[in-house]
């Protein structure tokens, strides 16, 4: 063992990459190391030989050059034979490969870091890995608690007299809800309090829809002329764009009958539409059309200026069929697969590669009840987009909060929600839904008072 190791500060250009290094580093990994250097500083010296040839730390050297670092700390190892040097270049990369994570402790550490507002995206895991780690459950965990105190699609009816007033901002843990104008860049800046990483929203459909709510609730801005509606949408898109980081994805749910205006408004603000996803509902919406509606489309794309986030792999296609939609697939005890389709049963050999892929057609059941909002979406519907296009700790904007589905998705999956909602009574619906689901308390940003205390104080002032 060396009695002493001296750390030298050496110019980056004086360090020679080792020609025998067989370890490859992707551009994405180098970018991650650059972020780590900027966050933590230089924490581990490079290892070089007598001639300044690198023995360990090739990725860090590449990141240092990319980050514009001119000098790096190094330890000079002398006395190794040529064979030892070549062997150590391999051993340094390989010896750490045998270790594994204690995933329970790792999950707890990730959750603690997120509670401290630390960006866990700096740790080197990709978004899909983080999602899996945070979703993992263990035998001694209370699995039910992670799902919330109530069912995720449970929503209380809208109140007759709302607590919320125009301009209010409710702070709900790491989430924010503003009762304001989704077409106002000023309101959007107040709500977002920074840049957002994803826009996931369900605007009014401009079909004067009341829905099957108990009180025939209507949606504001849902009955305009054709030109007015396109202008309204373009203004809402532009306001969202003003707080979206470059590369942020967008998902815009809409009615097929208004598809032209939704697409044209995106073109108006310079957003290219990449794909259109389809929600195939488990029941139709009975109306007077020749073909009864049983789907809703969703426009997908991202803001230009940077690469977009995608954690969904490359196996997702345009069609998705699940067993409950008439294509039962199960594995037999002998390893073969049984497929039932078109009134026939097929048996597929055990050697066949059977994989589930996620298409642009999304099969989800409609909420059992929608007493609180006429176009309420199930949480499971939004989860697919949320997990594909954002990472834990990132900020998700919904300009049309509605019943708060995006908020519950973010609460479940460790994202930070930013919801705008024009209608005061729907703001109350959202706050109540989050409080019951999370078991936590919302506070009014302007006063620090809780939702319940604000309700009592405003009721007294109105009576007086």
N, C-alpha and C positions, 0 to 999 in steps of 0.2 A: 504493500500500500504506500502511495506517495505520502511523504511526511508533510508536504505543503503543496498546495496548488495556487499558483499566482494567476490572477485575472488581469488580462491586458486589454486595453481599449485599442482596437485595430481598425484601420480604414477598410470599409467594405470592399473597395476595389483591389486591396492587397490580398484578399483571401481567395484561394484558388478552389473552385468546385472540384470534387474528386472524380476523376474520369472513370473510376470503377464503381461509382454509386449506381445501384440498380433499383433504387426506390423512386417511384414516379409520384409527382404531386400535380393534382388537377388545378385548373385556374380557380375553381370554387374553393378548394382547400387553402390555396395561397391567400385568397381574399379573406377567408376566415381568420388566418394567422395575422394578417394585417390589422383586422379589427381587434384581435386579442392584444397585439402590441400597443395599439392606440389606447385600449382600455386599461391594461395592466402594466404597461411599460415593459422593459426588457427584464425578464425574470430568470433566464437560464443562459449561461455563456455557451458559445459555440466551442467545439473541440477541434483543434488543428494540430498538425504535426510540426516538426522543426522548420520545415520549408513553407509553412503557411497553407498547406493543403488540408482541406476540410475532411474531418473524420466523422463528425456528427453535427446535424443541424442544417442540412441542405434546404429544407422547406423554410426555416426561419431566415436563412440568408436570402433566399428568393423574395420572401415577404419584406425584408428590410430594404432591398433594392426598390421594390415596388412602392414602398411607403416613403421613399426618399431619405431613409436613414443613411448617414455617411460613415458612422463609426459604430462598431458593435463590440460587446465584451467577449473575450475568448480565453480559453484555457489551452495552453500549449503542452501537448503530450509528447515527451521525448523518450527515445530508447526502444520503441517498438520496431520489430523486424518488418520488412515489406509484407511478409505473409500475415503477420498479426494486424497490420493496418488494414489490409484488404478484408480480413476476417471480421474485424471490429465494425467496419462500415455495414456489413450484413447483420451482425449480432445486435448492434444498437437498434436497428429497426425491428428485428424479429423477436427479441427477448420480451418485449412488452405485449406481444400479441397473445400470450398465454393467460393473461389476467382477464377477469370478468367483473361485471358490476353486481353489487348487491342492489337489485332493482328497487326493493322496498325503501332502503335508505336513500338511494338516488332520487326516487320520487319525492320523498320528504324534503330533501335538500332543494330540489327544483321548486317545490311549492313555497318553501321558506324564502328563496331568492326572489320569487315573483311577488311575494307579500312585501318584500323590501324594495319593490319597483326596479329590480335589476333585470336587464335584458338577457333572458336565458338563450336568446339566439346567438350570443357571443361564445357559447360553450362548445361549439363544434358539432352539435347534433343538428340534423336537418329537421324541418317542420314535422314530417311524418313520424320520425323517431320520437320527437318530443310529445306529439299527440298520443302515441302508443304508451310511452312511459307514464304520462299523467293519467291515462285512462286505465292503467293496470290496477288490479285489485288483488288483495292478499287475504289469506284465511282469517287473520285476526283483525282485519279492517271492518268497519261498519259500512258495507257496500251501499246500503240504502241512503246514507247521509249524503254521499256524493251526488245523488240524483235529485236532491232537493227535498224540502219538507212537504211539498205537495206534488201532485202529478204535473208534469211539465206543461201540459196543455190546459190545465185548470185555470179559468179566468172568471173573476167576479163581474156581474153586470155593471154597466156604466151608471154612475150616480145621477140622480135628478138634478142636484145642485153640486157642481164640482168645487173642490178645494183649490185646485190650481188656477192661477190667473196668467194672462198673457205676459210673457217675459220671464216667468219663473224658470229657474234652473234647479232641478233636483239632483242631488249627489247621492248615488247608491253604491257604496263601496268604491270600486274603481270605475264605475259607470256614471254617465251623465245623461240627463233628459232635459230638454228645453221645450217649453211651450212657445213656439215661435214659427217663423216663416221659412219654409224650406227653399224658397226662391231668393232669399236675402243672404248675400255673402257676409254681411255684417253679423246677422244672427248665427250663421254657420261658424264664423270665427269664434264667437263666444262659446258656442256649444263644443266645438272640437278641441279648443285650447291646445292647438298643435296640429300636426299632420296625421292623417289616417291612412291605414294600410289596405282597407277593403271597403267598398260600398256595396252593401247588400240591402235592397229596398223593394218595396211593394207599393208604388204610387197609386193614386186614384185611377180608375180605368176609363173614366168619362162615359159611363154607361148608365148613369143615374140609378146605380144599383142600391137596393135597400137590403136585400138578403133576408135570410130566415130568422132574423133576430126577433126576440119577444116584442120589442118596442118599435120594430121597423126602422132601425137606426140607419141614418144616411151618412155618407162620407162627403166632407167638404171638397170643393173643386172637382166634383164628379159629374158635372153636367154643363159643359162649355160648348161653344161652337168649335168647328174643326180647326180654324186658324188660331183661336184663343188657346186651345188645348196644346197645340204644338209649341206655341210661344211659352206657355206655362211650363211644359216639360223641359224645354231648352233652358229656361231660367233656373229650374231646379237642378238640372245636370251641371250647369255652369257654377252654381253655388257649391255643389258637392266637389266639383273639379278644383275649386279654389283652395280646398283643404286636403285634397288627395295627393299623396306623394307620387312622383313619377313611377310608373309601373304598377300602381295599385289597381287591382282587378275590380270590375263592377258586375253585379248581377241585378237585372231589372225585370221583375215580374210584371206581366201586363196581360191585357185581354187581346186575343187574336184579332178581334174586330177593329182594334185601334193600333194594329201592328205598324202601319205606315207612319203614324205620328210618333210613336216611340222610337222607331228606327231613324226617322228624319231628324228628330231632335238630337239624337246622338251624333249624326253627321254635322248638324249645326254647330256643335261644340268641339268637333274634331276627334270624336271617339270612333274608331273602327269597330264594327261588330264582328267578333271572331266566330261565334257559334250561337245557336238557339237551342236551349234545353227545353224539355217538355215534361210537365207534371201530368201524369195520367192518374186521374182520381179513381177512387174505388166506387164512386157513384156519379151519375150524370146530374146536370143541372137542368131540370125540366123547364122548357120554355116553348116558344112558338116557332122555332127554327125547324127546317126540314131534318137536319141532323142535330140531335141534342148534344150540347157541349159536355165533354167529359175530360177536358184538359185545359191547362194554362201554360203559355210559353214564358221563357225567361231569356233575355238577351245577355250574352256573356262577352266580355272583352276586358281591356285594360287601358289605362291612361298611358299615352306615349311618353318617351323620354328616358325609360330604363327598362330592364328586364322585369317580367312579372313573376310573382310568386306562384309556384305550382307544386303541391305535395301529393298529387294524385297518381303519380306513376304514368306509364305509357300504355296501360291496358284498358283505359276507359274508352268505350265506343259510343255510338249514337243511340243504341237501343239497350234497354235493361228490362229483363223479365224475371220476376221473382216467383217462387212456388205458389204464393197465394193468388197469382194472376193467371193460373191455368197451365203452368209448366212445371209440375212437381218433379223434383230431382232428388233422389236419395241414394245413399251408398248401402249396398247389401252386405250381409255378414261376411261373404266370401271375397269382398273387395270390389266386386263389380258395381256398376252404376245402373239404376233403373230410371228411365225417363218416360214420363207419360205426356203425350201430346196428340192432339187431333183425334182423340178417342182410341189411340193405340198405345201400347206399352212396349218400350224398347229396352233391351239390356245391352250395356256397353262394357267392353272388357276392362278388367282391373288395370291394365297397363295404359289406358287412355289418360291423357293429361286433362283434368277437368279443373278449370279456374273460373272464379266469379269475376266478371269485369263490370265496370260502372259506365253506363252509356249516358247519352244526353236525354233519354226518356227516363223520368224519375217516377217510380211507383210508390205513392204514399197515400194512406187513408186520410180523408178529410177529418178535421176535428169533430168529435162526437157532438159538441154543442158550440154555438157561436153567438151566445146571448150578448156578448160584449162588443163584438165588431162584425160587420156583415161579410167581410172577406178575410177572416182570420185564417192564417196558415198554420199547419202543424210544425212543431219544433223540428221533427225528424226531416222535414223537407229542406229547411235552411241549413241543417247540420252538414249536409254534403258539400255545399258551397263554402261554408265557413272553414271546414277542415282542409279542403283542397287549396284554398287561396289565402290563408293566413296562418300565422304561427301563434303559440301561446304568448300571452303578454301583449300582442299587437292590438291595434285600435281598429274597430269596425264601426262604420257609420251607417245609419239607416235614417234617411231624410223624412220618411213617412212612418212613424213609430207604430201606428195602429194599435194592436192589442199587446205589443211588446214581445213578439216571438223572437226577434233578433236579440233582444236583451237576455232572454232566458237561454238562448244558444250560447251567448258569450259567457254567462254565469256558469254554465255547465262545463265549458271548454276553455276556461282561463284566458278569455280575451277581454278587452276593455270596450264596452259599448258606448256609442254616442248616438242618441236618438233625438230626432226633432219631431214634434207633433203639434199641429196647429190647433186642434180641438181640445179644450180644457178637460172635458169629461174623459176623453181617451187617455190624457196624461194621468188622470187619477186611476184609470184602469191599469195602466202600465206600472205605476208606483205600487198599487195594491198587489198586483201579480208578483212583482219582484220581491216585495216584503214577505209575502206568504211562502214563496218558493225558497228564498234564501234564508229566512229566519232572521234577517237583519233589518235595520231601520234606515229609511231615506231621510235626508235632511235638506232643507231649503238653503241653497248656497248663500243667498243674500243675508240671512239672519242666523243660520246655524240651528234653527228650530226643526224638530222632527215633523214628519207629515201629520201626525196626530195632533201635536201641539199647534201647528199652523192651522189645521182645520178648526180646532176649538177657538183659537184667537180670532179667526176670520168670521166664524159664526157669531161670536159675541159682538164684533164690530158691525155686522150686518143687522143684528137685532136692535142694537143701540141706534 
